[in-house]
Amino acid sequence: MKKLFTVCLFAISLMAPAQIQKEYYDSGTLKATGDTYNGRAHGEWKIYYESGKLMSVTEYRNGETEGNSKSYYENGVLMAAGTHKNGKQHGEWKYYDADGDLEEVVQYKNGKAQDD
C-alpha cells in the first residue's frame, strides 16, 4: 500500500507542472517568490529589497504581466499602482512620492501613455 501511495504521489506531481519559484540575493536574503507554470511566471510574484522589505507585487499569466501591479518604496509607502494587459501597462496608473502623496495619474493603452 505504501508503494502504491508513493507511485500515486509521483504521478500527481508529473501532472501538476505549477511550482513555487524562489530567488535569493547573494547575501541569502529572499529576492523574489512566485508561481511558475511550465517554466513561466504565472500568478502573483513578489519582489523584495535586499533589506527584506516588499518592493513589488505583480500578477503574471504565461510569463507576461497581466492584471494588478503595485510597487513600493523601501519605507513601505506605495510608489505606483496599476494594471497590465498582454505584458504592457494598460488603464489607469497612479504614481506616488515617498511620503505617499499622489503625484500623477496616467492613462495607458497597450503600453503607451495617452494624452489628455
C-alpha positions in Angstrom: 0.0 0.0 0.0 2.8 2.4 0.9 4.4 1.7 -2.5 1.2 2.4 -4.3 0.8 5.7 -2.4 4.3 6.8 -3.4 3.6 5.9 -7.1 0.4 7.9 -7.0 2.1 11.0 -5.4 4.8 10.8 -8.1 2.2 10.6 -10.9 0.3 13.5 -9.5 3.5 15.6 -9.3 4.1 15.0 -13.0 0.6 16.1 -13.9 0.9 19.4 -11.9 3.7 21.5 -13.6 3.0 24.5 -11.3 5.8 25.3 -8.9 6.7 27.9 -6.4 9.9 29.7 -7.5 12.2 31.5 -5.1 15.2 33.6 -5.9 17.8 35.0 -3.4 20.3 37.8 -3.2 24.0 36.7 -2.8 23.5 37.6 0.9 20.9 34.8 1.2 18.0 37.3 1.6 14.9 36.4 -0.4 14.7 38.5 -3.6 11.6 37.1 -5.3 8.9 34.5 -4.9 6.1 33.4 -7.1 4.4 30.7 -9.0 5.5 29.2 -12.3 3.6 27.1 -14.7 5.5 25.2 -17.4 8.6 27.2 -16.5 7.0 30.6 -16.9 5.9 33.1 -14.3 2.2 32.6 -13.6 0.1 34.1 -10.8 1.3 36.5 -8.2 5.0 37.4 -7.9 6.6 39.4 -5.0 9.9 41.1 -5.3 11.8 42.2 -2.2 14.6 44.7 -1.5 17.7 43.2 0.0 16.6 44.6 3.3 13.6 42.2 3.2 11.0 44.9 2.6 8.5 44.4 -0.2 9.4 46.1 -3.5 6.5 45.0 -5.7 3.6 42.6 -6.2 2.7 41.8 -9.8 0.4 39.3 -11.5 1.6 37.2 -14.4 0.0 35.0 -16.9 2.1 32.6 -19.1 5.2 34.7 -18.4 3.7 38.1 -19.2 2.5 40.7 -16.7 -1.3 40.6 -16.6 -3.5 42.2 -14.0 -2.7 44.2 -11.0 0.7 45.6 -10.2 2.0 47.6 -7.2 5.4 48.9 -6.4 6.6 50.2 -3.0 9.4 52.4 -1.7 11.7 50.7 0.7 10.0 52.6 3.5 6.8 50.6 2.7 4.9 53.5 1.1 3.1 52.8 -2.2 5.1 54.1 -5.2 2.9 53.1 -8.1 -0.3 51.0 -8.8 -2.0 50.0 -12.0 -2.7 47.1 -14.3 -1.1 45.3 -17.1 -2.7 43.7 -20.2 -0.7 41.4 -22.5 2.5 42.4 -20.8 2.0 46.2 -21.2 0.7 48.9 -18.9 -3.0 49.4 -19.6 -5.6 51.6 -17.9 -5.1 53.9 -15.0 -1.7 54.1 -13.2 -1.2 56.1 -10.1 2.2 57.3 -9.0 3.1 58.5 -5.5 6.0 60.2 -3.8 8.0 58.7 -0.9 5.5 60.3 1.5 2.5 58.6 -0.1 1.2 61.8 -1.8 -0.3 61.3 -5.2 2.0 62.8 -7.8 0.5 61.8 -11.1 -2.3 59.7 -12.8 -1.6 58.4 -16.2 -3.9 56.5 -18.6 -2.2 53.8 -20.7 -3.3 51.9 -23.7 -1.2 49.0 -24.8 1.8 50.3 -23.0 1.6 53.9 -24.3 0.6 56.9 -22.2 -2.5 58.6 -23.6 -2.7 62.3 -24.0 -5.4 64.1 -22.1 
